[in-house]
């Protein structure tokens, strides 16, 4: 496996994104960024050059890894688009917000007597766009994550095909902010690999073992 990653560039998205309502409030999710950083450390140990685009997290950046800190989904999208062409492997481990507010108030919204109606608009699908824009003339492996509350494998398989990915890691809400997790990795060639519950560092190594043959 080490030979597969040695000298390769691995681009990873990690952590949550934040979508502001006003200067005080935002919507986000419970992602800690542990899975993305664990993947980064594992890839680095295998000899890869690792780039991480990370949403807000309190975790320290992995040693020997270049980390680009962002906040919103649009910021993550723009940074990934700027870096994607140089990557041999792109892993979308971030929990990116699907929507953002149509308008961000420049001032704190004050409590009133009437209801507050908000409009949400869709954010770009980062990993789908990466897969759509693969560089011509060389192999680039694109791996996604699917966090689902129900019909996990069916939804993950649909995303795998719809987004044009090589593989996808299906997990559930219990993975958020936890040090341990379990998942199932689905590959485009039809392979299905259950990844038993383990520390995220171990799970990261298991994921990369499944990705290595795709390089």
TORPA-4810 file (N, C-alpha, C, O; in nm, 3 decimals):
<nodes>
NODE_1_0.082_-0.121_0.000_0.000_0.000_0.000_0.086_0.126_0.000_0.052_0.223_-0.067_X
NODE_2_0.197_0.124_0.075_0.283_0.243_0.084_0.332_0.286_-0.052_0.339_0.405_-0.081_X
NODE_3_0.367_0.188_-0.138_0.418_0.222_-0.271_0.312_0.295_-0.353_0.346_0.381_-0.434_X
NODE_4_0.185_0.263_-0.332_0.077_0.326_-0.409_0.069_0.476_-0.383_0.039_0.553_-0.473_X
NODE_5_0.096_0.517_-0.259_0.080_0.657_-0.221_0.210_0.736_-0.225_0.207_0.860_-0.224_X
NODE_6_0.323_0.669_-0.228_0.450_0.740_-0.222_0.465_0.835_-0.341_0.454_0.794_-0.456_X
NODE_7_0.490_0.962_-0.310_0.509_1.062_-0.415_0.379_1.116_-0.472_0.383_1.206_-0.557_X
NODE_8_0.266_1.065_-0.429_0.137_1.114_-0.479_0.092_1.235_-0.397_0.138_1.257_-0.285_X
NODE_9_0.003_1.314_-0.455_-0.058_1.426_-0.383_-0.201_1.389_-0.348_-0.280_1.353_-0.436_X
NODE_10_-0.234_1.399_-0.220_-0.368_1.365_-0.171_-0.433_1.493_-0.117_-0.378_1.559_-0.028_X
NODE_11_-0.547_1.526_-0.170_-0.624_1.643_-0.127_-0.745_1.596_-0.049_-0.822_1.513_-0.098_X
NODE_12_-0.763_1.649_0.073_-0.869_1.604_0.163_-0.949_1.724_0.211_-0.891_1.825_0.250_X
NODE_13_-1.081_1.714_0.208_-1.163_1.813_0.276_-1.202_1.758_0.412_-1.221_1.637_0.428_X
NODE_14_-1.215_1.847_0.510_-1.231_1.800_0.648_-1.315_1.898_0.729_-1.320_2.018_0.700_X
NODE_15_-1.381_1.844_0.832_-1.452_1.928_0.927_-1.586_1.979_0.876_-1.631_1.938_0.769_X
NODE_16_-1.650_2.068_0.953_-1.779_2.125_0.913_-1.758_2.253_0.832_-1.645_2.299_0.815_X
NODE_17_-1.867_2.308_0.784_-1.866_2.445_0.735_-1.966_2.525_0.818_-2.053_2.467_0.884_X
NODE_18_-1.952_2.656_0.814_-2.045_2.745_0.884_-2.108_2.840_0.783_-2.038_2.899_0.700_X
NODE_19_-2.240_2.854_0.791_-2.311_2.945_0.702_-2.377_3.054_0.786_-2.470_3.027_0.861_X
NODE_20_-2.327_3.176_0.773_-2.367_3.286_0.862_-2.508_3.337_0.830_-2.548_3.346_0.714_X
NODE_21_-2.581_3.371_0.936_-2.708_3.442_0.926_-2.686_3.592_0.948_-2.741_3.676_0.877_X
NODE_22_-2.603_3.622_1.047_-2.564_3.759_1.078_-2.426_3.751_1.141_-2.369_3.642_1.145_X
NODE_23_-2.368_3.860_1.192_-2.232_3.851_1.248_-2.220_3.762_1.372_-2.109_3.732_1.416_X
NODE_24_-2.333_3.719_1.429_-2.332_3.642_1.553_-2.373_3.496_1.530_-2.315_3.406_1.590_X
NODE_25_-2.469_3.474_1.444_-2.531_3.342_1.432_-2.495_3.274_1.301_-2.468_3.340_1.200_X
NODE_26_-2.494_3.140_1.306_-2.467_3.062_1.185_-2.527_2.924_1.201_-2.559_2.882_1.313_X
NODE_27_-2.542_2.852_1.090_-2.580_2.712_1.096_-2.456_2.628_1.064_-2.372_2.666_0.982_X
NODE_28_-2.448_2.514_1.129_-2.333_2.425_1.109_-2.375_2.284_1.144_-2.495_2.254_1.146_X
NODE_29_-2.280_2.196_1.172_-2.311_2.059_1.213_-2.207_2.014_1.314_-2.117_2.090_1.349_X
NODE_30_-2.219_1.891_1.361_-2.137_1.844_1.473_-2.004_1.782_1.431_-1.936_1.723_1.515_X
NODE_31_-1.966_1.794_1.304_-1.838_1.736_1.262_-1.722_1.800_1.338_-1.717_1.921_1.356_X
NODE_32_-1.628_1.716_1.382_-1.511_1.764_1.456_-1.388_1.781_1.367_-1.295_1.852_1.402_X
NODE_33_-1.388_1.716_1.251_-1.271_1.715_1.164_-1.174_1.603_1.194_-1.069_1.594_1.130_X
NODE_34_-1.206_1.516_1.289_-1.113_1.408_1.326_-1.088_1.310_1.212_-0.975_1.265_1.191_X
NODE_35_-1.194_1.277_1.136_-1.177_1.180_1.030_-1.087_1.235_0.921_-0.997_1.165_0.873_X
NODE_36_-1.109_1.358_0.881_-1.026_1.418_0.778_-0.881_1.429_0.818_-0.792_1.400_0.738_X
NODE_37_-0.856_1.470_0.942_-0.718_1.482_0.989_-0.653_1.344_1.006_-0.533_1.328_0.983_X
NODE_38_-0.733_1.244_1.045_-0.679_1.108_1.056_-0.639_1.056_0.918_-0.534_0.993_0.904_X
NODE_39_-0.720_1.083_0.817_-0.684_1.045_0.680_-0.557_1.117_0.636_-0.472_1.058_0.569_X
NODE_40_-0.545_1.243_0.672_-0.426_1.320_0.635_-0.299_1.261_0.696_-0.197_1.247_0.629_X
NODE_41_-0.307_1.228_0.825_-0.189_1.169_0.892_-0.154_1.034_0.829_-0.037_1.005_0.806_X
NODE_42_-0.256_0.952_0.802_-0.230_0.820_0.744_-0.168_0.831_0.606_-0.074_0.758_0.574_X
NODE_43_-0.218_0.922_0.523_-0.163_0.940_0.389_-0.020_0.994_0.395_0.065_0.955_0.315_X
NODE_44_0.005_1.082_0.490_0.140_1.137_0.505_0.239_1.027_0.544_0.351_1.023_0.492_X
NODE_45_0.198_0.939_0.633_0.286_0.828_0.674_0.314_0.733_0.558_0.417_0.664_0.558_X
NODE_46_0.226_0.729_0.461_0.246_0.643_0.345_0.330_0.711_0.237_0.352_0.655_0.130_X
NODE_47_0.377_0.830_0.266_0.468_0.897_0.174_0.403_0.995_0.079_0.469_1.044_-0.013_X
NODE_48_0.276_1.026_0.100_0.207_1.120_0.012_0.232_1.264_0.055_0.259_1.291_0.172_X
NODE_49_0.221_1.353_-0.039_0.213_1.495_-0.009_0.066_1.524_0.017_-0.019_1.492_-0.068_X
NODE_50_0.033_1.582_0.132_-0.107_1.593_0.172_-0.148_1.739_0.187_-0.081_1.818_0.253_X
NODE_51_-0.259_1.773_0.124_-0.321_1.905_0.134_-0.459_1.886_0.197_-0.536_1.801_0.153_X
NODE_52_-0.491_1.966_0.297_-0.622_1.956_0.363_-0.690_2.092_0.357_-0.630_2.195_0.390_X
NODE_53_-0.815_2.093_0.314_-0.898_2.213_0.322_-0.996_2.187_0.436_-1.086_2.104_0.425_X
NODE_54_-0.977_2.260_0.546_-1.049_2.230_0.670_-1.145_2.342_0.709_-1.110_2.460_0.706_X
NODE_55_-1.266_2.302_0.744_-1.360_2.394_0.805_-1.320_2.418_0.950_-1.219_2.365_0.996_X
NODE_56_-1.398_2.499_1.024_-1.363_2.535_1.161_-1.351_2.412_1.252_-1.443_2.331_1.262_X
NODE_57_-1.238_2.400_1.319_-1.214_2.290_1.412_-1.114_2.335_1.517_-1.029_2.420_1.491_X
NODE_58_-1.123_2.276_1.635_-1.028_2.308_1.742_-0.907_2.216_1.738_-0.816_2.231_1.819_X
NODE_59_-0.905_2.121_1.645_-0.796_2.025_1.638_-0.669_2.089_1.582_-0.675_2.181_1.500_X
NODE_60_-0.553_2.039_1.628_-0.427_2.085_1.574_-0.405_2.027_1.435_-0.446_1.915_1.406_X
NODE_61_-0.341_2.104_1.350_-0.311_2.055_1.215_-0.212_1.939_1.223_-0.119_1.944_1.303_X
NODE_62_-0.231_1.835_1.142_-0.136_1.723_1.140_0.003_1.770_1.096_0.015_1.857_1.010_X
NODE_63_0.106_1.712_1.154_0.243_1.747_1.118_0.273_1.705_0.975_0.231_1.599_0.929_X
NODE_64_0.346_1.790_0.905_0.389_1.757_0.769_0.280_1.770_0.664_0.296_1.725_0.551_X
NODE_65_0.169_1.831_0.702_0.054_1.844_0.613_0.023_1.993_0.593_0.030_2.070_0.689_X
NODE_66_-0.009_2.033_0.472_-0.050_2.171_0.446_-0.199_2.184_0.466_-0.278_2.116_0.400_X
NODE_67_-0.239_2.270_0.558_-0.381_2.286_0.592_-0.426_2.426_0.553_-0.365_2.526_0.593_X
NODE_68_-0.532_2.434_0.477_-0.595_2.560_0.440_-0.723_2.572_0.522_-0.813_2.489_0.510_X
NODE_69_-0.732_2.675_0.604_-0.849_2.694_0.691_-0.953_2.779_0.621_-0.923_2.887_0.569_X
NODE_70_-1.076_2.730_0.621_-1.188_2.804_0.563_-1.305_2.799_0.660_-1.299_2.731_0.762_X
NODE_71_-1.410_2.871_0.628_-1.528_2.871_0.714_-1.652_2.823_0.639_-1.719_2.730_0.684_X
NODE_72_-1.683_2.885_0.526_-1.807_2.854_0.456_-1.787_2.749_0.347_-1.674_2.717_0.309_X
NODE_73_-1.898_2.696_0.299_-1.893_2.598_0.190_-1.838_2.662_0.062_-1.764_2.597_-0.012_X
NODE_74_-1.874_2.786_0.036_-1.823_2.852_-0.084_-1.672_2.872_-0.077_-1.602_2.856_-0.177_X
NODE_75_-1.621_2.906_0.042_-1.476_2.918_0.060_-1.407_2.784_0.038_-1.301_2.778_-0.025_X
NODE_76_-1.467_2.677_0.090_-1.410_2.544_0.070_-1.413_2.507_-0.078_-1.315_2.454_-0.131_X
NODE_77_-1.523_2.535_-0.143_-1.535_2.505_-0.286_-1.426_2.576_-0.366_-1.360_2.514_-0.449_X
NODE_78_-1.408_2.704_-0.342_-1.310_2.781_-0.419_-1.168_2.731_-0.395_-1.088_2.723_-0.488_X
NODE_79_-1.137_2.698_-0.271_-1.002_2.649_-0.241_-0.979_2.512_-0.305_-0.873_2.488_-0.362_X
NODE_80_-1.077_2.423_-0.295_-1.063_2.291_-0.354_-1.049_2.302_-0.506_-0.967_2.232_-0.565_X
NODE_81_-1.126_2.387_-0.568_-1.117_2.404_-0.713_-0.979_2.456_-0.754_-0.929_2.422_-0.861_X
NODE_82_-0.918_2.536_-0.669_-0.785_2.588_-0.699_-0.676_2.482_-0.684_-0.570_2.492_-0.745_X
NODE_83_-0.702_2.379_-0.601_-0.601_2.278_-0.571_-0.623_2.145_-0.644_-0.529_2.067_-0.657_X
NODE_84_-0.742_2.120_-0.691_-0.782_1.986_-0.737_-0.695_1.931_-0.849_-0.668_1.811_-0.852_X
NODE_85_-0.650_2.017_-0.941_-0.580_1.967_-1.060_-0.447_1.902_-1.027_-0.400_1.817_-1.102_X
NODE_86_-0.386_1.941_-0.914_-0.256_1.884_-0.879_-0.267_1.754_-0.800_-0.165_1.691_-0.772_X
NODE_87_-0.390_1.714_-0.763_-0.408_1.598_-0.675_-0.422_1.468_-0.754_-0.485_1.465_-0.859_X
NODE_88_-0.362_1.361_-0.701_-0.380_1.226_-0.754_-0.500_1.158_-0.689_-0.565_1.073_-0.749_X
NODE_89_-0.528_1.197_-0.565_-0.643_1.145_-0.491_-0.713_1.263_-0.424_-0.648_1.348_-0.364_X
NODE_90_-0.845_1.268_-0.435_-0.924_1.368_-0.364_-1.025_1.294_-0.277_-1.101_1.211_-0.326_X
NODE_91_-1.024_1.324_-0.147_-1.115_1.258_-0.053_-1.202_1.366_0.012_-1.151_1.454_0.081_X
NODE_92_-1.331_1.358_-0.011_-1.424_1.456_0.046_-1.479_1.408_0.179_-1.588_1.352_0.185_X
NODE_93_-1.402_1.431_0.286_-1.445_1.387_0.420_-1.516_1.496_0.498_-1.565_1.471_0.608_X
NODE_94_-1.522_1.617_0.443_-1.587_1.728_0.515_-1.738_1.709_0.520_-1.798_1.649_0.429_X
NODE_95_-1.799_1.760_0.626_-1.945_1.765_0.637_-1.988_1.904_0.590_-2.009_1.994_0.671_X
NODE_96_-2.002_1.918_0.460_-2.029_2.049_0.399_-2.178_2.080_0.406_-2.261_1.994_0.378_X
NODE_97_-2.210_2.202_0.444_-2.351_2.242_0.449_-2.410_2.239_0.309_-2.351_2.292_0.214_X
NODE_98_-2.526_2.178_0.295_-2.593_2.171_0.166_-2.653_2.306_0.125_-2.674_2.332_0.007_X
NODE_99_-2.681_2.391_0.225_-2.747_2.519_0.197_-2.677_2.633_0.270_-2.604_2.613_0.367_X
NODE_100_-2.700_2.753_0.219_-2.657_2.876_0.286_-2.772_2.975_0.280_-2.863_2.961_0.199_X
NODE_101_-2.767_3.076_0.367_-2.872_3.178_0.367_-2.860_3.264_0.242_-2.750_3.298_0.198_X
NODE_102_-2.974_3.300_0.186_-2.973_3.382_0.065_-2.921_3.522_0.093_-2.871_3.589_0.003_X
NODE_103_-2.934_3.566_0.218_-2.886_3.699_0.257_-2.825_3.692_0.395_-2.884_3.634_0.487_X
NODE_104_-2.708_3.750_0.411_-2.642_3.759_0.542_-2.658_3.902_0.592_-2.614_3.996_0.527_X
NODE_105_-2.720_3.916_0.707_-2.742_4.050_0.762_-2.609_4.109_0.811_-2.534_4.039_0.879_X
NODE_106_-2.579_4.233_0.778_-2.455_4.295_0.827_-2.460_4.328_0.976_-2.357_4.354_1.038_X
NODE_107_-2.580_4.327_1.031_-2.598_4.356_1.174_-2.672_4.241_1.241_-2.742_4.165_1.175_X
NODE_108_-2.655_4.230_1.373_-2.727_4.128_1.447_-2.877_4.148_1.432_-2.928_4.258_1.452_X
NODE_109_-2.948_4.041_1.396_-3.093_4.047_1.385_-3.154_4.051_1.525_-3.122_3.967_1.610_X
NODE_110_-3.239_4.147_1.549_-3.298_4.166_1.681_-3.430_4.089_1.692_-3.504_4.071_1.596_X
NODE_111_-3.455_4.045_1.816_-3.580_3.974_1.842_-3.699_4.066_1.815_-3.698_4.182_1.855_X
NODE_112_-3.801_4.014_1.748_-3.922_4.091_1.723_-4.044_4.010_1.759_-4.034_3.896_1.803_X
NODE_113_-4.159_4.070_1.741_-4.284_4.004_1.774_-4.331_3.913_1.660_-4.410_3.821_1.683_X
NODE_114_-4.284_3.938_1.539_-4.329_3.859_1.425_-4.231_3.745_1.398_-4.118_3.745_1.445_X
NODE_115_-4.279_3.648_1.321_-4.194_3.534_1.286_-4.084_3.578_1.190_-4.101_3.672_1.112_X
NODE_116_-3.970_3.510_1.198_-3.858_3.538_1.109_-3.856_3.433_1.000_-3.840_3.314_1.028_X
NODE_117_-3.870_3.475_0.877_-3.868_3.383_0.764_-3.734_3.394_0.693_-3.689_3.504_0.659_X
NODE_118_-3.671_3.279_0.672_-3.538_3.275_0.612_-3.542_3.192_0.484_-3.617_3.095_0.474_X
NODE_119_-3.462_3.232_0.388_-3.452_3.157_0.263_-3.314_3.095_0.253_-3.212_3.163_0.270_X
NODE_120_-3.310_2.965_0.224_-3.184_2.893_0.205_-3.168_2.859_0.058_-3.264_2.822_-0.009_X
NODE_121_-3.046_2.872_0.009_-3.015_2.837_-0.129_-2.906_2.731_-0.130_-2.825_2.725_-0.037_X
NODE_122_-2.901_2.647_-0.234_-2.805_2.535_-0.232_-2.660_2.580_-0.250_-2.631_2.675_-0.323_X
NODE_123_-2.571_2.510_-0.181_-2.428_2.527_-0.200_-2.379_2.435_-0.311_-2.447_2.337_-0.343_X
NODE_124_-2.264_2.463_-0.370_-2.209_2.371_-0.471_-2.180_2.234_-0.410_-2.144_2.223_-0.293_X
NODE_125_-2.195_2.130_-0.490_-2.158_1.995_-0.450_-2.009_1.978_-0.483_-1.974_1.950_-0.598_X
NODE_126_-1.924_1.996_-0.383_-1.781_2.006_-0.407_-1.724_1.879_-0.469_-1.656_1.885_-0.571_X
NODE_127_-1.752_1.764_-0.408_-1.688_1.641_-0.455_-1.743_1.601_-0.592_-1.670_1.543_-0.672_X
NODE_128_-1.869_1.629_-0.619_-1.926_1.602_-0.751_-1.857_1.687_-0.857_-1.829_1.639_-0.967_X
NODE_129_-1.831_1.812_-0.824_-1.766_1.902_-0.919_-1.621_1.859_-0.944_-1.571_1.870_-1.056_X
NODE_130_-1.554_1.812_-0.839_-1.418_1.760_-0.857_-1.418_1.644_-0.954_-1.336_1.638_-1.045_X
NODE_131_-1.511_1.550_-0.934_-1.518_1.433_-1.022_-1.550_1.473_-1.165_-1.499_1.414_-1.260_X
NODE_132_-1.635_1.573_-1.181_-1.673_1.618_-1.316_-1.556_1.682_-1.389_-1.547_1.677_-1.511_X
NODE_133_-1.466_1.744_-1.311_-1.355_1.819_-1.373_-1.222_1.745_-1.362_-1.117_1.808_-1.357_X
NODE_134_-1.224_1.614_-1.359_-1.098_1.539_-1.352_-1.003_1.584_-1.462_-1.045_1.609_-1.574_X
NODE_135_-0.873_1.593_-1.428_-0.776_1.634_-1.531_-0.765_1.528_-1.641_-0.773_1.408_-1.615_X
NODE_136_-0.747_1.574_-1.761_-0.734_1.482_-1.874_-0.592_1.427_-1.882_-0.495_1.495_-1.850_X
NODE_137_-0.582_1.303_-1.924_-0.452_1.245_-1.951_-0.384_1.177_-1.833_-0.275_1.123_-1.849_X
NODE_138_-0.447_1.178_-1.715_-0.388_1.106_-1.601_-0.498_1.062_-1.506_-0.609_1.114_-1.507_X
NODE_139_-0.464_0.965_-1.423_-0.559_0.905_-1.330_-0.576_0.995_-1.207_-0.477_1.037_-1.147_X
NODE_140_-0.699_1.023_-1.171_-0.728_1.091_-1.044_-0.841_1.015_-0.977_-0.949_0.999_-1.034_X
NODE_141_-0.816_0.969_-0.856_-0.915_0.894_-0.778_-0.994_0.990_-0.691_-0.936_1.072_-0.620_X
NODE_142_-1.126_0.981_-0.696_-1.213_1.070_-0.619_-1.301_0.986_-0.526_-1.374_0.897_-0.570_X
NODE_143_-1.293_1.017_-0.396_-1.363_0.940_-0.293_-1.452_1.034_-0.212_-1.408_1.141_-0.171_X
NODE_144_-1.575_0.995_-0.191_-1.667_1.075_-0.112_-1.707_1.007_0.018_-1.672_0.892_0.044_X
NODE_145_-1.780_1.081_0.100_-1.840_1.029_0.222_-1.990_1.051_0.214_-2.035_1.152_0.160_X
NODE_146_-2.068_0.959_0.267_-2.213_0.974_0.273_-2.258_0.947_0.416_-2.257_0.833_0.462_X
NODE_147_-2.298_1.052_0.486_-2.351_1.036_0.622_-2.503_1.034_0.612_-2.565_1.134_0.575_X
NODE_148_-2.561_0.921_0.645_-2.705_0.902_0.626_-2.771_0.855_0.755_-2.710_0.786_0.837_X
NODE_149_-2.898_0.894_0.772_-2.973_0.851_0.891_-3.054_0.724_0.865_-3.091_0.655_0.960_X
NODE_150_-3.081_0.691_0.738_-3.161_0.572_0.706_-3.125_0.526_0.565_-3.072_0.603_0.485_X
NODE_151_-3.154_0.400_0.535_-3.123_0.340_0.405_-2.982_0.381_0.361_-2.960_0.427_0.249_X
NODE_152_-2.890_0.361_0.453_-2.755_0.414_0.437_-2.686_0.367_0.309_-2.633_0.448_0.233_X
NODE_153_-2.688_0.237_0.285_-2.615_0.186_0.169_-2.684_0.223_0.038_-2.616_0.251_-0.061_X
NODE_154_-2.816_0.224_0.037_-2.889_0.262_-0.084_-2.860_0.407_-0.122_-2.834_0.437_-0.238_X
NODE_155_-2.865_0.496_-0.023_-2.835_0.637_-0.050_-2.689_0.656_-0.091_-2.660_0.732_-0.183_X
NODE_156_-2.599_0.585_-0.024_-2.457_0.597_-0.057_-2.429_0.549_-0.198_-2.354_0.612_-0.272_X
NODE_157_-2.489_0.436_-0.236_-2.467_0.383_-0.371_-2.520_0.479_-0.476_-2.459_0.496_-0.582_X
NODE_158_-2.634_0.542_-0.447_-2.691_0.639_-0.541_-2.597_0.759_-0.557_-2.576_0.808_-0.668_X
NODE_159_-2.541_0.805_-0.446_-2.447_0.917_-0.452_-2.320_0.880_-0.527_-2.267_0.959_-0.605_X
NODE_160_-2.272_0.760_-0.503_-2.152_0.711_-0.571_-2.167_0.723_-0.723_-2.076_0.770_-0.792_X
NODE_161_-2.282_0.681_-0.774_-2.305_0.682_-0.918_-2.338_0.822_-0.969_-2.287_0.865_-1.072_X
NODE_162_-2.424_0.893_-0.895_-2.467_1.025_-0.939_-2.351_1.125_-0.944_-2.345_1.209_-1.034_X
NODE_163_-2.260_1.115_-0.848_-2.149_1.210_-0.841_-2.029_1.166_-0.926_-1.934_1.242_-0.942_X
NODE_164_-2.033_1.044_-0.979_-1.924_0.997_-1.061_-1.798_0.965_-0.982_-1.687_0.988_-1.030_X
NODE_165_-1.814_0.911_-0.860_-1.701_0.883_-0.771_-1.643_0.745_-0.798_-1.707_0.660_-0.860_X
NODE_166_-1.521_0.724_-0.751_-1.459_0.592_-0.757_-1.497_0.508_-0.636_-1.505_0.385_-0.644_X
NODE_167_-1.520_0.574_-0.523_-1.556_0.503_-0.400_-1.627_0.601_-0.308_-1.614_0.723_-0.321_X
NODE_168_-1.704_0.545_-0.214_-1.773_0.629_-0.116_-1.775_0.556_0.017_-1.788_0.434_0.021_X
NODE_169_-1.761_0.630_0.126_-1.763_0.576_0.261_-1.897_0.611_0.324_-1.929_0.729_0.342_X
NODE_170_-1.976_0.511_0.357_-2.108_0.531_0.415_-2.101_0.516_0.566_-2.054_0.414_0.617_X
NODE_171_-2.147_0.618_0.638_-2.153_0.609_0.784_-2.278_0.680_0.834_-2.361_0.726_0.755_X
NODE_172_-2.292_0.689_0.966_-2.412_0.746_1.025_-2.383_0.858_1.121_-2.266_0.891_1.143_X
NODE_173_-2.486_0.919_1.181_-2.468_1.033_1.271_-2.379_1.003_1.391_-2.319_1.094_1.447_X
NODE_174_-2.371_0.876_1.432_-2.287_0.841_1.547_-2.140_0.871_1.522_-2.061_0.879_1.616_X
NODE_175_-2.102_0.888_1.395_-1.962_0.916_1.363_-1.923_1.059_1.396_-1.805_1.089_1.412_X
NODE_176_-2.022_1.149_1.407_-1.992_1.290_1.428_-1.934_1.315_1.567_-1.990_1.272_1.668_X
NODE_177_-1.821_1.383_1.570_-1.755_1.425_1.695_-1.708_1.310_1.782_-1.671_1.333_1.897_X
NODE_178_-1.707_1.188_1.731_-1.661_1.073_1.809_-1.519_1.035_1.769_-1.475_1.062_1.658_X
NODE_179_-1.448_0.973_1.862_-1.312_0.928_1.833_-1.311_0.794_1.761_-1.210_0.756_1.702_X
NODE_180_-1.423_0.722_1.767_-1.433_0.592_1.703_-1.549_0.596_1.603_-1.640_0.678_1.614_X
NODE_181_-1.543_0.507_1.505_-1.650_0.504_1.405_-1.648_0.369_1.333_-1.551_0.293_1.343_X
NODE_182_-1.754_0.342_1.263_-1.759_0.227_1.174_-1.825_0.273_1.044_-1.898_0.372_1.043_X
NODE_183_-1.798_0.202_0.937_-1.848_0.247_0.807_-1.849_0.129_0.710_-1.805_0.019_0.742_X
NODE_184_-1.901_0.157_0.593_-1.894_0.062_0.481_-1.841_0.139_0.362_-1.891_0.246_0.329_X
NODE_185_-1.740_0.083_0.297_-1.685_0.147_0.177_-1.738_0.075_0.053_-1.726_-0.046_0.040_X
NODE_186_-1.796_0.153_-0.036_-1.847_0.101_-0.163_-1.760_0.154_-0.276_-1.728_0.272_-0.280_X
NODE_187_-1.722_0.065_-0.367_-1.643_0.108_-0.483_-1.729_0.101_-0.609_-1.826_0.026_-0.617_X
NODE_188_-1.690_0.180_-0.706_-1.765_0.186_-0.832_-1.764_0.051_-0.904_-1.855_0.021_-0.981_X
NODE_189_-1.660_-0.029_-0.879_-1.653_-0.160_-0.945_-1.744_-0.264_-0.879_-1.743_-0.380_-0.919_X
NODE_190_-1.821_-0.221_-0.779_-1.916_-0.311_-0.713_-1.868_-0.368_-0.581_-1.946_-0.432_-0.510_X
NODE_191_-1.741_-0.347_-0.547_-1.688_-0.399_-0.420_-1.756_-0.331_-0.301_-1.785_-0.211_-0.304_X
NODE_192_-1.779_-0.410_-0.197_-1.839_-0.360_-0.073_-1.753_-0.407_0.043_-1.737_-0.527_0.063_X
NODE_193_-1.697_-0.314_0.119_-1.606_-0.347_0.226_-1.656_-0.291_0.360_-1.644_-0.171_0.383_X
NODE_194_-1.712_-0.375_0.448_-1.746_-0.327_0.582_-1.618_-0.291_0.659_-1.521_-0.368_0.660_X
NODE_195_-1.618_-0.177_0.722_-1.505_-0.131_0.802_-1.551_-0.132_0.948_-1.630_-0.047_0.990_X
NODE_196_-1.502_-0.228_1.024_-1.552_-0.248_1.160_-1.521_-0.128_1.249_-1.432_-0.049_1.219_X
NODE_197_-1.595_-0.118_1.357_-1.575_-0.005_1.449_-1.432_-0.003_1.501_-1.378_-0.105_1.544_X
NODE_198_-1.373_0.115_1.495_-1.234_0.131_1.540_-1.208_0.279_1.563_-1.290_0.363_1.526_X
NODE_199_-1.095_0.309_1.622_-1.052_0.449_1.633_-1.040_0.506_1.492_-1.006_0.433_1.398_X
NODE_200_-1.066_0.634_1.476_-1.065_0.694_1.344_-0.928_0.686_1.278_-0.919_0.685_1.155_X
NODE_201_-0.822_0.680_1.356_-0.689_0.662_1.298_-0.681_0.526_1.226_-0.626_0.516_1.116_X
NODE_202_-0.736_0.422_1.290_-0.737_0.289_1.228_-0.830_0.284_1.109_-0.799_0.223_1.007_X
NODE_203_-0.945_0.349_1.122_-1.041_0.353_1.013_-0.981_0.424_0.891_-1.005_0.384_0.777_X
NODE_204_-0.904_0.529_0.915_-0.839_0.601_0.806_-0.744_0.510_0.729_-0.742_0.511_0.606_X
NODE_205_-0.667_0.431_0.802_-0.575_0.338_0.736_-0.651_0.234_0.654_-0.610_0.197_0.544_X
NODE_206_-0.764_0.187_0.708_-0.845_0.088_0.637_-0.902_0.148_0.508_-0.907_0.081_0.405_X
NODE_207_-0.946_0.273_0.513_-0.999_0.339_0.395_-0.891_0.352_0.288_-0.916_0.325_0.170_X
NODE_208_-0.772_0.393_0.328_-0.663_0.409_0.231_-0.620_0.275_0.172_-0.578_0.269_0.056_X
NODE_209_-0.631_0.168_0.250_-0.602_0.034_0.194_-0.698_0.001_0.080_-0.659_-0.063_-0.018_X
NODE_210_-0.822_0.043_0.093_-0.921_0.017_-0.013_-0.902_0.109_-0.132_-0.934_0.073_-0.245_X
NODE_211_-0.849_0.228_-0.108_-0.828_0.326_-0.216_-0.702_0.290_-0.296_-0.696_0.315_-0.416_X
NODE_212_-0.602_0.234_-0.231_-0.470_0.208_-0.295_-0.483_0.133_-0.429_-0.417_0.174_-0.525_X
NODE_213_-0.563_0.026_-0.440_-0.570_-0.045_-0.568_-0.628_0.038_-0.682_-0.612_0.002_-0.799_X
NODE_214_-0.694_0.149_-0.650_-0.755_0.233_-0.752_-0.654_0.327_-0.818_-0.680_0.384_-0.924_X
NODE_215_-0.536_0.342_-0.755_-0.437_0.435_-0.807_-0.365_0.373_-0.928_-0.277_0.436_-0.986_X
</nodes>
